[in-house]
Amino acid sequence: MTTLVFGHQAPDTDSTGAPIVWAWYLNEVKGHTAEAVLLGEPNTEAAWMLDHWGLDKPRIIDGVEAGQQVVIVDTNNPAELPADINAADILAVIDHHRLVGGLQTKGPIQVTIQPLACTATVMYDMMGDDAAKMPDPIKGAMLSCILSDTLEFRSPTTTQEDKAIAYDLAEQLGVDIGDYSAQMFAAKSDVSEFSDAELLRMDSKEFEMPGGGTKFRVSVLETTAPKVVLDRKDSLMASMPAVAAEDGVDQVLLFVVDILNEEATLLVPNDLVKGLAEASFGASVTGDTVVLPGVMSRKKQIIPNLKL
């Protein structure tokens, strides 16, 4: 049976590249039959990466059959996976996020979750000496994942291991990290073709306040051109109630992360978000946006601080 390797819904660069990397490893090193697949269309940066390295876009699936062998990467959260995920035969989980709980397996499995900035970094460590066998396109995918998740080492999630592996891969590939990152981020910043609802869901995670409280869709748009997104703030805020209702949450939070200036702008459509911004980040809110200096990471700086 072919093992499907996939990451979370609304795949970003890591959830696009990491399945490709691990499927290569299972096929070419471990002698298994594996296929990288996606749970949706890759974002613009991930699509650019595939084109740049001549990688085929993985097949998109919307569910898994009972008993299908799968490896889950870049998430362990059932809310970010197919609704029927627990009917599958989960063989392994490779991730760098907090443990959420809720996955059910047919038997003991390998779970590898490390406090690193990127799933690809975890995979490099797991491969050991076999990492040297990666062909250039796979190395390019791995490098792209690391640079994306660390925002070229600007994110506070970045570790020395992430940096060391990225620099090593870049040297092997003859890639200038600054120039390459700029091309990636330019592709990520091109959101002109996306609707408001698509932008609000593009890079988002559901979060419920402890104790079964308010549910949020926490959306982050990382960009080198924040004005392009902020110029649409009125229509984005007008679209939030419908997106929240469709997704079964109480409120959409949109953080526009300015990669170059290392700050986030939170859209403030109502008093609920105003109170959240003031309680969570000590901000003083006077309009429909608030700038949060130094805030770059949803995982480390946004979700852990959310309170009402």
VENDANOR-V965259 format. One record per residue. PSI is psi in radians with two decimals (NA if undefined). Layout:
# VENDANOR-V965259
psi: [PSI & PSI]
This chain:
# VENDANOR-V965259
psi: [2.43 & 2.29 & 2.21 & 2.33 & 2.15 & 2.79 & -2.61 & 2.91 & 2.84 & 1.08 & 2.24 & -2.86 & -0.74 & -0.72 & -0.10 & -0.83 & -0.68 & -0.74 & -0.66 & -0.78 & -0.82 & -0.58 & -0.69 & -0.81 & -0.78 & -0.72 & -0.88 & -0.43 & -0.79 & -0.20 & 0.38 & 2.94 & 2.01 & 2.67 & 2.24 & 2.30 & 2.89 & 2.70 & 0.77 & 3.05 & 2.38 & 2.64 & 3.08 & -0.61 & -0.77 & -0.70 & -0.68 & -0.74 & -0.80 & -0.78 & -0.74 & -0.67 & 0.14 & 0.59 & 2.41 & 2.47 & 2.19 & 2.72 & 2.47 & 2.28 & 2.75 & 0.11 & 3.01 & 2.52 & 2.69 & 2.30 & -0.10 & 2.24 & 2.28 & 2.64 & 2.21 & 2.25 & 2.64 & 0.28 & 2.74 & 0.33 & 2.00 & -0.47 & -0.33 & 0.18 & 2.97 & 2.57 & -0.49 & 0.42 & -0.61 & -0.12 & -0.29 & 2.91 & 1.62 & 2.10 & -0.53 & 2.74 & 2.22 & 2.10 & 3.00 & 0.32 & 2.96 & 2.64 & 2.15 & -0.80 & 2.74 & -0.32 & 2.47 & 2.36 & 2.79 & -0.35 & -3.01 & 2.47 & 2.94 & 2.10 & 2.10 & 1.89 & 2.04 & 2.59 & 1.12 & 2.94 & -0.29 & 2.46 & -0.65 & -0.60 & -0.73 & -0.76 & -0.73 & -0.76 & -0.71 & -0.57 & -0.50 & -2.37 & -0.40 & -0.28 & -0.49 & -0.31 & -0.16 & 2.30 & 2.87 & -0.77 & -0.60 & -0.70 & -0.70 & -0.68 & -0.75 & -0.78 & -0.75 & -0.75 & -0.81 & -0.79 & -0.61 & -0.89 & -0.50 & -0.06 & 0.88 & 0.83 & 0.19 & -0.45 & 2.47 & -0.16 & -0.22 & 2.36 & 2.91 & -0.53 & -0.73 & -0.82 & -0.79 & -0.76 & -0.72 & -0.80 & -0.65 & -0.80 & -0.75 & -0.71 & -0.75 & -0.61 & -0.15 & 0.62 & 2.33 & 2.05 & -0.72 & -0.86 & -0.77 & -0.76 & -0.70 & -0.70 & -0.73 & -0.84 & -0.53 & -0.71 & -0.71 & -0.56 & -0.20 & 1.60 & 0.30 & -0.48 & -0.01 & 2.48 & 2.94 & -0.79 & -0.69 & -0.69 & -0.70 & -0.38 & -0.12 & -0.84 & 1.45 & 2.72 & 2.50 & 2.47 & 2.27 & 2.26 & 2.50 & 2.52 & 0.31 & 0.64 & -2.54 & 2.42 & 2.35 & 2.59 & 1.96 & 1.85 & 2.42 & 2.28 & 1.92 & 2.24 & 2.66 & 0.00 & 1.17 & -0.48 & -0.58 & -0.71 & -0.79 & -0.42 & -0.31 & 0.25 & -0.62 & -0.79 & -0.59 & -0.78 & -0.60 & -0.46 & -0.25 & -0.77 & -0.71 & -0.73 & -0.75 & -0.75 & -0.77 & -0.58 & -0.02 & 0.57 & 2.93 & -0.52 & 2.49 & 2.28 & 2.21 & 2.04 & 2.08 & 1.87 & 2.08 & 1.82 & -0.76 & -0.67 & -0.05 & 1.06 & 2.82 & 2.53 & 2.13 & 2.24 & 2.38 & 1.54 & -0.26 & 3.11 & -0.52 & -0.85 & -0.60 & -0.83 & -0.66 & -0.76 & -0.72 & -0.70 & -0.65 & -0.65 & 0.08 & 0.47 & 2.71 & 1.97 & 2.16 & -0.16 & -2.64 & 0.18 & 2.75 & 2.33 & 2.32 & 1.65 & 2.40 & -0.12 & 2.04 & -0.41 & 2.12 & -0.76 & -0.72 & -0.50 & -0.45 & -1.16 & -0.74 & -0.37 & -0.09 & 2.23 & 2.77 & NA]
